[in-house]
Amino acid sequence: MVLKRERGKGIGAGLSRITRDWALQNGADTIMSEVWDDDERSLAFVRRFGFETERRSWQSVLDLASGEESASAADAAVIERLEDEGIRFVSLADLSPAEDALRQLHALETGTYVDIPGFTGDTMPYGDWLKWGLQVEGYAPERVIVALNDDQPIGICNVIRNDETGGMYHQYTCVAKEYRGRGIALALKLLAIRLALREGAGYLRTDNDSMNAGMLAVNRRLGYKALRGRYRVVAKL
Ligand SMILES: CC(C)(COP(=O)(O)OP(=O)(O)OC[C@H]1O[C@@H](n2cnc3c(N)ncnc32)[C@H](O)[C@@H]1OP(=O)(O)O)[C@@H](O)C(=O)NCCC(=O)NCCS
């Protein structure tokens, strides 16, 4: 980035050249970066330097100020249908022994990371996942909604609370591969909305990726509205 008042003087172009040379010297074959989707000038800049748009990501927000659930009756019925099929919905606080439950959630969550379109990280070992994946600021075991089949966790929706804004954020939602396409993510997110309403949250936020068709379908159906987003841009060296 270049300070607004210093733009148009070639500083950004100079920094880009130095970065590119440094990356090449260190054996890199690709550079990735991010640009706001409404920043035409910066988009034109990165294109000039050989970057191409790979995907768009943005946050979506569900306004809960009315205090009422906006899901359709048909979508709300999905929870009952799944319960009839033998799926149970509990919170992490209901599961014991806690250590065993955490180990199972770790396996389930980290096993699904590779299915997130655009995921570039490593699978986190248990201790790292506890700290960076699950028990982040605003976490509470009561806010981790778990779908169980035969007492085995098969889906998770972890919502965290932002005490400063009074809102909540979807930290992570996933469903085990063999249980996808049955409405389990929809049910988990509906239960998260109900939880947020019970706790008096003003909104629920989530991150979206243009290539995650499944999650987008769920969020749109539940009434999440897209905010300003960012393009991930990639340059091959
Ligand atoms: C995204 C994810 C949670 C969806 O779970 P799921 O239980 O299969 O989703 P649901 O069955 O509740 O789907 C609800 C709706 O979304 C649609 N949908 C689901 N996956 C879809 C896909 N790949 N493409 C298009 N639509 C899809 C379904 O058709 C369904 O609508 P319908 O009932 O009218 O057919 C699951 O694929 C997953 O765990 N992915 C890896 C983790 C991830 O990407 N998490 C979110 C980002 S952090």
The ligand as an ORCA input file, in Angstrom:
! r2SCAN-3c Opt
* xyz 0 1
  C     -20.384    -26.015      2.761
  C     -20.902    -27.213      3.565
  C     -20.878    -26.862      5.065
  C     -22.360    -27.529      3.110
  O     -22.866    -28.583      3.914
  P     -24.161    -29.438      3.496
  O     -24.693    -30.079      4.725
  O     -23.848    -30.310      2.341
  O     -25.175    -28.294      2.977
  P     -26.769    -28.474      2.932
  O     -27.125    -29.882      2.594
  O     -27.354    -27.905      4.168
  O     -27.115    -27.544      1.695
  C     -28.127    -26.580      1.738
  C     -28.388    -26.085      0.342
  O     -27.202    -25.699     -0.317
  C     -27.092    -26.354     -1.597
  N     -25.752    -26.857     -1.808
  C     -25.002    -27.578     -0.966
  N     -23.808    -27.892     -1.531
  C     -23.851    -27.350     -2.761
  C     -22.932    -27.332     -3.841
  N     -21.709    -27.909     -3.752
  N     -23.275    -26.659     -4.961
  C     -24.479    -26.041     -5.076
  N     -25.409    -26.047     -4.079
  C     -25.083    -26.691     -2.943
  C     -27.932    -27.583     -1.484
  O     -28.430    -27.906     -2.754
  C     -29.005    -27.207     -0.503
  O     -30.119    -26.674     -1.145
  P     -31.368    -27.641     -1.457
  O     -31.720    -28.281     -0.148
  O     -32.401    -26.702     -1.969
  O     -30.885    -28.619     -2.462
  C     -20.020    -28.489      3.302
  O     -19.899    -28.671      1.918
  C     -18.640    -28.419      3.912
  O     -18.421    -28.847      5.061
  N     -17.637    -27.873      3.174
  C     -16.254    -27.715      3.690
  C     -16.140    -26.621      4.733
  C     -16.528    -25.257      4.202
  O     -16.291    -24.908      3.051
  N     -17.132    -24.454      5.102
  C     -17.595    -23.105      4.809
  C     -16.520    -22.109      4.600
  S     -15.583    -21.681      5.952
*
